[in-house]
Amino acid sequence: MLKTILSLSVALAFTGCAFTPDNVLPKTELPTAMEAKVTVEKNWWTQFNDPVLNQLVTTALENSQNLALVTAKVDEARARLGIADSAKLPRIDLSGRGARSQASQNSSTLDLPPSNNFQLAGQASWEIDFWGRVRNTATAAQQDLMAFEYNRDAAILALTTEVTQNYFNLRALDAQLEITKHTVQSRFEAYDLQQKRYRGGVTSELDVKQAEVELANARSNLPDFKEAIARLESALSVLVGQSPRAMMDQGIERGKSISELQIDNEIPDQLSSELLLQRPDIAQAEANLLATRARVQVARAAYFPRISLTGLLGVQSNSLDTLFNQGTRGWSFAGDLAMPLFNGGLTAAQIDQAKAQEKQAVAQYQLAIQTAFAETRSSLIVNQTVQAKTGFEQTQVSALKQQLKLATLRYDNGYSSYLEVLDAQRSLFNTQLNLVKAQRNQINARVELYKALGGGWSKTQAAK
């Protein structure tokens, strides 16, 4: 009993010497924590309430080969963690052997009969983790798994952002194409009217030619918009993994118009700094840092002896019938110790390598935080400016519609030339196109903010 207590005491003493990695993260000066508590919504694109967009994102997540690749890497990391964890427990193997042999008559003066040898044994081996080598290896594998999971989350965020913004760009081009078609139709009617007036001697040929030029100018925009729409449809088809046949026969379904996609989920006046620390890239950098710290301790443990225990218990007999009879049992127990005495500085170099990797991980972690706050700050400012820009463009469109109406009345009543009408038409057409751009930029800016935050926020929990 005394020997057992002494052995346990020695084991505990050695265990206390095990190297434990530092889990304290580098200090970074963050903005003062705000009182606003916002919950991240991973399915942020659903806030635009467009069933077509939701289906496109779902299909992209199901069919993306890039996402399948990073998911397979997560599975591989999980398997590596299982391999590392297995070293914490003893390994038990079972082996059996049966042999029959006959000695050569030329090698012996005795005429020996054939002999049999049957064995069945169980063997156990276990490394006593005094210095934490096994434990820290498993810790590093656990952090690696988390890093790959966060990398998968980052890939999902990037994919959903790209699909959403491409869809918004497509709907904006659709709106601009419709505006152009309506403009072409109205200018064709104006051109036809000027021709009738010219034939009736009411107006000059100059007015007819000016109307013809404006009609041709509006028509020249149609091919550009159609080409841009075709390119975006192809890009979206690839993103969502559409088959070539579906790409050619079906194309991309449309949902809400660009003006209907504007959402009323207001941006909180205050955002907690802790919200940004949930970004996948920051979480991944943190996991990578903790993994490198664990590997530093694994490298340090190489200076100390590796102690392992092995044991064997089995039976052996010359006859299979008597294999389990009394007296056939055999056993062995051994303790192994391996310690480097001289390896040409290999261990020291491996420690230096692990420490250098830790320094890299620290720099990457701090850079990820800096990038996150810079992107969020820029996104917040852009969201404010594009919202104001959309309001200005909307006001200008309303004013130009009234201007065109008044210019047409003045021209019809002979108070002004046709140039005033043409100028009003041009200004209205260009401003309507700019309004669509502003609306597209506004919702894309909201998407960029969601991406910067690592997701959207819950309407019910957003601070106002």
Secondary structure as UniProt FT lines:
FT   HELIX           2..16
FT   STRAND          40..41
FT   TURN            42..43
FT   HELIX           44..48
FT   HELIX           51..63
FT   HELIX           65..86
FT   TURN            87..88
FT   STRAND          91..101
FT   HELIX           105..107
FT   STRAND          115..128
FT   TURN            130..131
FT   HELIX           133..199
FT   TURN            200..201
FT   HELIX           205..219
FT   HELIX           221..239
FT   TURN            240..241
FT   HELIX           244..249
FT   TURN            258..261
FT   HELIX           273..276
FT   TURN            277..278
FT   HELIX           280..300
FT   HELIX           301..303
FT   STRAND          306..317
FT   HELIX           320..322
FT   TURN            323..324
FT   TURN            326..327
FT   STRAND          329..338
FT   TURN            344..345
FT   HELIX           346..412
FT   TURN            413..414
FT   HELIX           418..453
FT   STRAND          456..457
FT   HELIX           459..461
//
